[in-house]
Amino acid sequence: MILKQYVIDLPADYDMQIIRDRVARAADSFDRFPGLGLKAFLVREKGRHGADSNQYAPVYLWPEIEALWGFVAGSGFDGVAQSFGRPSIQTWLGFALARSESGRDPTRFRSLVREDLTIERGIDLAALRTHETRNAHTAVTEAPGLCLRAVGLNIETWRLVRFDFWDRPQDALPARSRSFEILHTSAPRVEDLDFQD
């Protein structure tokens, strides 16, 4: 599994309804996009839930690299590049993935929290992966409303990212979390992701 996110920073006075309308028009094509595991269409709005800027910042989970390449080299990403310029794409190798029973229905996802973590020098990566997998399963089992956790490893920066998908709105999430509103979730091949249910 490959995790991917790009962040498009928008002007402070940008009408975010433009993004909402754009997502409404594009979502259907991603509901059947070849090779896509899951895409969450995400926004942050300046002044709401700790956001200091307006952002469009979708997150993708890909079962295979070829499908990701097909997107980046295809018309879907070209449309983003033409509208906003070509954004830098952050990518991570799949490290851990878990979901609750409610996580089997991605249409329930309402918000996402991103957490970035530095890996200490010299840490045993295999042990860390076992820990993150166990931690992800515990989190989705015990935290009410947490549907899915995807953890990725950036092997250039040696940092982890955790994406937590919630069935609750942003104002119901833990305080001071870096949260995004999910406008839509497309999940044509979600069952092909590396779940260890």
N, C-alpha and C positions, 0 to 999 in steps of 0.2 A: 504494500500500500504506500502511496505517495500522498502527502498532505500539501496543499498549496493555498496561498493567500496573496492577493495584491490589494494595496490600499490606495485609493484615489482621494486625495485631499481636495476639498471643494471650498470655494470662497465662503466667508462668514455669512454673506447675504444670499447665498445660493438657495433657490427654491427647491427644497428636497422633494416636492411633489413631482418634479421632473424625473427624479430617480425612481420614485414609486411607480410612475406611469411606464417608464422604460422597463422596469422589472415585470410589470403586469403584461407587457407586450412580449417579452423575451422568455418568460418562464416556461411556457408550453413547449418550446423547442428543446429546453434542457430536460424536461420530464421524459424525453425519449432520446437524449443525446448518446450516441454510441460510446460505450466503454466507461461512461461516468458512473462512479459509485454514488456520490452525493454532492450536491452543491447547495450551500446556504447563501441566499442573497442577503447581505448584511448592510445596515447603515448605522451611523452614529450621527446625532444631531447636536450641534453646538448648544451648550447650556443645559442639556438634558442628560441626566444620569452620569455626570462627571465628564462629559465630552467637552473638550476645548476647541473642537473644530467639527465641521461637517465632513463626513467620509462615506464613501461607498467602498466596501471591503469584503467581497465575497470569499468564502472558504470552500475548497473542493477536497474531496477524498477520492482518489483514483485507485482502482484495484491494480492497474498495470501502467507502466510508463508509456507504452505506445498510444494509449487513449489520451493521455495528457498531451503528448506531442501532437496528436491530431487536432486537439483544441488550440494549442498555442500557434500552430501553423495554419489554422483554418480561419473561416470567415467570422466565427464567434468572437475570437480575441481580436481580430482585425477591426471589428466594429468598435470595440473598447478603445483600441489604439487610435482610431480615426477621431473618435469623440473627445478623448481625454489625453491623448499622447500615450506612448507605450510605457506602462508602469513597470517598475521592478517587481519581479515575482519571487516571493519567499517560498522555499520548498523544504520539506522535511521528509526523512524516511519514516515509514510507519514504525512505531515503537510499542504502542499498546492501544487496545481498542476494546471498549466494553459498552454494553447498553442494558438498560432496564427493560422490563416488559413493555412499558410505554414507548421505549425507544424503537420498537418494531414498526411504529407508525410515524414516519418523519413529518407528516402533515401537522402533528401536534407541537412541533418545535416553534417556540415563540422568541427566544433570545439565546444569545451565546456569550460566554465569558472566555476571554483569552488570558492565559497566564504564561509568562516566559520565565524560565529557570536556567541558571548557570550550572553547569556540571563541574564539580570540583575536580581539580587535576588529580590524576592517579586513581580515580574511582573505577571499580570493576563494572564495565558496561553491561555484562550479562546479568550480574546481580541487580544492577539498577533497572534493567528491563523487567526482570522478575518482580521487583518491588513496584514499579509503575503499573504493571499489569494487575497485580494484586490490589494496589491502591485504586485503580480505575474500577475494578469490580466492586470493591467495598463502597466507593463513592456512589455509583449508580444504584446500589442496593439500599444504602442507608439515607441518602439525601433526597427528601421528598421533592419531586419535580425535576430531578436530574435524569434526563433520558439517555444521554450518550456522552461518553468521553473518548476523544481521540488524542493520542499523544504522539508527537513527532520529534525526531532528532535531526538537528542540522549538523552535519559532519564537517562543515567549514568553520563554524563558530563554536561548536561543541556546546550548544544550548538546546534545551527541550522547550517545546511549546505544548500546552494543554488547551484543547478546545472542549468546553463543556456546553452541551446543547440542553436547554431547559424548556419545559412546557409552560413556563411562567413569564409574565412580562418583566421588563428590566427593573421596574420599581419593586419587585418582589425578590430580587437577587441579593446575595450578600453585599453588605456595604463596602464601598470603595473598590469594587471589582471593575475591571475593564470590560464593559459589556456593550453588546451590539443588539439592535433589534433585527430579528429575522423576518424579512418580508415574504419569503417563499422558500420552500425546500424542494429541490428536485432530487429524486433518488432512484433512477432507473436500474442501477445495478448494486444497490445497497447490500444485497445478500451475498455479493461476491467479495465484499470487504473481509478483512481478517478477524471476524468476530470469534471469540472463544467462549460462547454462551454456555 
